[in-house]
Structure formats: structure tokens, C-alpha cells
Amino acid sequence: MIPKLPSKLPDLETSFFTKMSQMALAHQAINLSQGFPDFDVDPELIRLMQKALQGPYNQYAPMGGIYSLREAIAQKTARLYGADYHPEKEVTLTAGATQAIYTAISSTVFPGDEVIIFKPAYDCYEPTVKAAGGIPVLLQLEAPEYRIDWEAFRKVLNPKTRMVIINTPHNPSGTILSKADLISLENHLQDTNTLVLSDEVYEHLVFDGRMHESICKFPGLKERSFICASFGKTFHITGWKMGYCLAPDHLMKEFRKIHEFVVFSVNHPAQRALKEYLEDPSRYEGLGPFFQRKRDLFLQALENSRFGFTPSEGTYFQLLDYSRISQENDVRFAEALTRDFRVASIPTSVFNLDRRDFKQLRFCFAKTDDTLLRASEILCRL
């Protein structure tokens, strides 16, 4: 007899990102849907990886990661944000930021706990909370500004709130949280036992002279927060699945209890390569201008189109409003754009509460100039 197995996530469907990538491949479309670059990795990072592979680094790394890389991450964080993390006790290397997010939630959220999530949101947050037995409390951010309504937040914050998840710079909207936003969050949480998970995978992709306000810059938040970050997003190596988590010692102890039995340790040669690569700060400090130029190229090429837009403040995503072109549902419009015009994007309703449709599509501009110009030429025909 085949055993009957109840599902922990009975309503979970195949990711729309997977569907759109499959559709892009089937129709040979220009794929601006998923967030990965189509240009080469820095040859120097490849050289460092090859060197590590040829050395004595092909066995398990320490559970938390090699000390030298954790120390480099702590030094980078102190230099950029003025925040101190102990390399041994408060920095852990992970198999990408998604694993860090999963582990932070799984280690601290108990059945019946509430977790506040701002929608639109990255698609891993809500299922992970549900798998842990938690209750997602969803607050919709309204287009086109996508700013947090702190009065609405105050109304849902209660003693059952175990965690708040924030994401800055924000996927998919491309907005960033301000210093005032983080101060407001700090004030709301100061007399609570609520934790914060801060997804900062796009921390270096901030534009137009703005500053990334890391949660670790705010003492009242740092003491209760996990920061999840990604080398894959930062250095265009998403296939390496390398990220890390920062947290105070009392939280990291719980994090590692789960981490040890999920992956134990992560890619050892990659850790060696990244440690050396981080020795030159220009390799991450130059990413903001690099991607801002790509954003500007993409938007300048769309100036004569019928799409509306507000330039992205951060990330490598740009929202385009198609309401002057069509009133079609955004999923159907995105599918038609892929099928009939061969440019793939992501409809923003898949990120929203109750699939709210703001007539917006998300495009990834982490692509070669040629790819962006070819896509823009097609979009200008609509």
C-alpha cells in the first residue's frame, strides 16, 4: 500500500519564475525574468577558484565556514556600516541566502508564531514560515511607491509576533528602506521579543548617490536581527550558491543548530576564492555604478515606449507599468509578451497579496548591453 502523506505546503504551486523561464526557453525569448546575469564572471575570481580547486581544499570546510572568510566579512561589515560581528561566533557561511533565510526562520519560529511579511515579497519567505508552523501576517505595499505604512504595521504587531521580515534593497520593486524607516521599526520593536530577518542580498546595488541602510547600523535592531546576504548576487556567481548570515551570538547559536543538519558546511574551494577576492574592496564598491549604468541604458532605450516607470533605487530589477498599452491581467500580458514578442518578464501580481494586479512587470537588467538594447527595441514596438 502506498502510504498517505499530508503535505506541509498543500497550496504551493510550481514557481512562476520556473514557468516563465521554461516559457522563455520554449519560445527562444530574451529572458529578463529571473535574476541572474548573462555576462561573464570576473576572470580573477575564476582564477582564484581554480587555484583553490588545485589546492588542499576539496574536503569539508568548518561548519561555520573558514575563519579567514568570516573575518573578511566581519571587517567588511565594520568598514561599511560601523557594526561589529565576532567572526567565530556571529558569522556563518551558507549555501546561498535562501538557505540562510530558511535556517533563520526554522531555528526561531514555532507553531502558532506570527511572522509579518511585507508584500510584494520574495517567494521563499511565506512557505518557509508555514513549514515551520508559523502564521504569515501579510501587509501589502501599494504601487507605485511601495512604502511601509507604519500605522498599519503597528496594528498587526502583537505579543504573538515572533519575527518581522524586511528586504532592502527590495525585490521586486527596486525601492530601498530609508533611515527613517529603520528608526521607526526600531522604535516599534524596542519593548518586544520580536526578531527581525533582514534580507540584504542587494546591499551593494544602490543607485543615484543613495546609501544602503543596513539593519546592523541600528543597535536596537542589530541585537534582535539576522542579516542574510549573498555572494551569488554580489559577484554574479549564483550557481556557486554562496551566502552568509550575520547575527548576535545568542541568535547564531540557534541558527547553527539547524544549519549543521541542513548542510553542515558549504563549498570549501569557493570560500577560499572569495576570501582572497574580498581583499580588494573595489570589487563590491564598484557594483552600484556598474548596475546603475545598465539601468540607465535600459531606461533610456525605453524613453519612446508606452511603458511607464520610476527608476529603480536599487537591486538589478526595474518595474515597467504597461497600463497605457493594455488593461490585460498582468500574468496573461507577460505570457503574451513572451510568446508573441519573445521578451520574458515577471508579472508583479505573483509577489502580491491576493495576486493584486498593478499592471506592472519586473525586468532584470543584469544583462549584457546588447541583450538590454535588443529587448528594449522590441518593447518599444508595443
N, C-alpha and C positions, 0 to 999 in steps of 0.2 A: 504494500500500500504506500502511495506517495504521501508523506506527511503534510498536513495542512499547516501553513506558516503565515501568521498575520504579519502585515507589513508595518514597519515603523513609520513609513512615509507613503501611505496608500494613495495620496493625491499627486505625488510627484510625477511629472511627465519628463520626456526627453528634453534636455536643454534646448531652448530656441537658438542658442549660439551654435549648437551642433547641427540643428536643422538648416540654418542659414548657410553654414559652411558647406554642408552637403549639397545644398541647392546651388551655391556658387560654383562648386566643382562640376556639377551636372550640366550647368549652362555656360561653363567657361567664363564666368563673370569676374570682373575686378573685385577682389574681396576686401572691402573696407569694413567688414562686420566685426570680426574678432580682433582683440587687442594683442596683436603680435606684429613685429616688424617684418618687412620683406627685403631688408638690406643686410649686408654682412656684419658680423660681429667684428669688433676691433681686432686686427691681426695680432696685436700684442697680447691680448687676453687669450687668444687661441694658442699662441706660442707658450704662454705660461701654463696653460692646461696640458699641452703636450709634454712640457718639461716635468710637470707633476706626475703624469702618467708613466713616464720613464723612470721615475724615482721610486723610493720605497713607500709609496702612499696609496697602494691599491687594496689595503685591508681596512677594517673598521676604524673610523675616527672615534675619539672620545664621545660619550653620549651627548654632551652639551655642545660639542664642536671643538676644534683645535683652539688652544688658548690664544695663540698669536692672532687669529682672525677675530676672535671675540674681543681681544684687546684693541684691535684696529677699529672695530665697530664702536666700542665704548669711547675711544679717542675721537672718532668722527662725530659722534653724538655730542660729546662735550664741546667740541670746537664749534659746531653749527648752532647748538641750542643751549649751551651752558648748563647741561644736565649731566650728572654723574651716575654711571652704572658700573657696578663691580663686574669685571669681565668673567670671573669664575662663577659668581652667584646669580647674576642678573641678566646675562646674555645667553641665548640658546639658538644654535643654528637649526633650521628646519628645512623640510622638503618643500620649499616654496611658502608663500604667505598663506595660501589656503590651508595648508596643514597647521600652520601657526594659529590661524583663526579657529579651526576645528578643535585643536588641543586646548586653547584658552577657554572656549565655551564648554567643552566636555569636562574640563577639570574643575569648573566653578559653578555651573548651572545645574540645579537639582530639579526633580519633578515638581511641578507646580510653581516654580520661579518664573517671574515675568522678565522679559528682555525687550527693551524699547529699541525699535529699528526704524530709521527714517527712510521712507520710500520716496523716490526710486532707490533701489539698493542692489548691490552685487548679489548674485543669485545663491551664494553658498550660506549666507547668514541664517536665513529663516529655516531651511531644512536641518541645519546643524543644531539650532535651538530646539526644534521639535524632536530630533533624535535623542537629545539629552533629557527629554521630558519637560522642557521649558515651554512657556507660553509666549509667543511673539506678540508684542503690542506695537501695532504699526501706525506711524504718523506720516501722512502724505505731505511732501513738499510740493508747493504749487509752481507750475511753469508760469513765466519763463525764468523767474529769479531763483527758484529753488532754495529759499532761505528758511531757516528753522523758526517756527513760531514758538517762542519760549513760554508764552502763556499756555498754549496747548500742551506743551511738554510738562509744565507744572501740574496740570490737571491729571495727567496719567501717571506721574511719579508717585509711588506709594511704598509702604514697607515691604511689599512683595517684589519690588523691582530689584532683581539681582544684578542686572547689567544694562548698560546703555552702549549701543554700537554706533560709532561715528566713522566717517570716511572722508578724509580731506588730504589732497585734492579729491574731488568727488566724481566717481564713476556712476552714472553716465553723463551727468550734467556739465562737468568741467568747471564747476564752481569750487571755491575754497572757503573754509571757515575763517572768520576774522578773529582778531584778538578779543574783540568784544563778545563774540560767540563763546569762546573758550572761557572767558571770565564768567559769563552767565552760567555755563554748565558747572563751573567750579562752585559758584555760589549756591546753585540749586542742590548740589550733592554734598555740601560740606558737613551736614549733620545726619548723613545717611550711611548705610552699609553697602550702598550700590557701587558696583565696579564699572569700569569703562574698558571697552575694547576699541582701540583706535587703529583703524586700517589706514596706514600711511604709505602704501606701496608706490604712490606717485609723488613722494615728497620732493624730489629734485626737478619735477616738471611743473614749474610755476612761472608765469609769464608777466610781461609788462611791468617789471620792477616790483611786483608783489613779493611778500615773504610767506614761506610756509610756517604756519603756527603749529608746531608740534605740541602734542599734549604734555610732553615732558618739561616744557617751559613753565608750567603752572604747578607749583608744589602741591596744591590741594587736589590736583588731578593725577599727577605722577604717582603719588602714594597708593592710588587705587586702580592703576591702569596697566593693561597690556598694550604694547605697541607692536603691530605686525608690519613687517617691511619685506621688500623683495629685491633680490639681485637680478632676477629674471626681467622685471620691468625696467630696472635701472640701466642694465647693461645689455639689453636685447638678447638675453640668453634664456628665454622662457622654457626651452627644452631641457635645461640643466636642473630645473626645479630646485632653486636655491633661495632661501629666505631666512629670516630670523625674527626672534621675539625678544623684546626688552620688557622687563617687569621688575618691581622691587622683590627682594629676597623672599618675603612671605608669600607672594603670589607665584613666583617662579618655582618654589618648592612643589606646589600643587601642579603646576604646568608640567614639570618634568616627570611626575608620577604617571601621567598619561603618555607623554612624549616617548618615554622609554619603551613602552609596549605598543606604540603605534609604528615607529620607525627605528627606534633605538638610536641610530646615528645616521647622518646623511653624507652624500657624495664627498669622499675624502680628497681626491685629486682636485675637485672644484674648489674646495676650501683653501687648499694650498695656493692655487692660482689666484683666487680672489684676495687673499691676504696680501700678496705682492702687488696686485693691481690697485688696491686701495691706497698704496703708499703715495700715489700721485693724486692729490685732491681735485685737480683739474678734470679728471676723468668723470667725476659726477657733478662738479660745479658747472661744467660747460653744457650740461644736458638741457637746462632751461632755454638758453639761447638757441641751441640746436633744434629743439622741437618747436620753439616759437617761430622760427623761420619757416618750418614746414606748415605750421598752422596758417601763417600769413600767406604763404604761396597758395595753399588750398583755397582760402577765403578770397584772395584777390582774383583767382581764376573763376570764382563764382559770383563776382560782383554784378554781372549782367544776367544772372539767372533769376528765376522767380522764387528761389528759396530765401527765407528769412533766417537771420542768425544774430546771435550775440557772441563775439569772440570768446572762445574757451579761456578761462583764467588759469587752468592747469589740467593735468593729465595729457594723454595724446588722443583725446576724443573731442569731436565737435558735433553739437546738435544742429540740425537743419530743420526749419519749420516749412512744411510743404502746403500749408493751408491756402496759399494763393494759386496752387496748382490743382489741388483735388481735395474733396471732403471725404475721400475713401478712408475706411478704417486703416490704421497705420500698419497692421500686420499684412493686410491684403495689398496695401500700397508698396510695402517693402518687398513682398513676394513678386509683384508685377515688375518692380524696378529691377529685380534680379533676373527674372525670366525674360522680360521683353527688352530691357536696356542693358542688361549684363553689368550692373553695378550692385554689389551686395552691401547691405547695411543692417542695423538692428532697430526695430521699432521700439520706442521707449515704453510703450504700454506693458511690455513683458517685465519691466522693472517696477511697475507701479502697483499701488493698492487697487484691488478690484479691476486691474487692467485699464486704468484710466488712460484715455487716449487724448494726448495733447497735440496730435498731428505733427509729431516730431520723429526724426530718425537720427540714430547715432552713427557717426562715421569715424573710423580710426585713421588718423593722418600719420601714423608711424610707418610710412611707406616711402619708397624712392620718389624723387621729384617727378620722374616720368609716369609712375603709377598715378600720382595725385593729379597730374595735368590731364592724363587720359580720362580719368574718372570725371574730372570737372567738365571737360569738354562734352561728355555725354549728358551730365546733369544740366548743363546749360540749354540743352535741346528741349527739356520738359516745359 
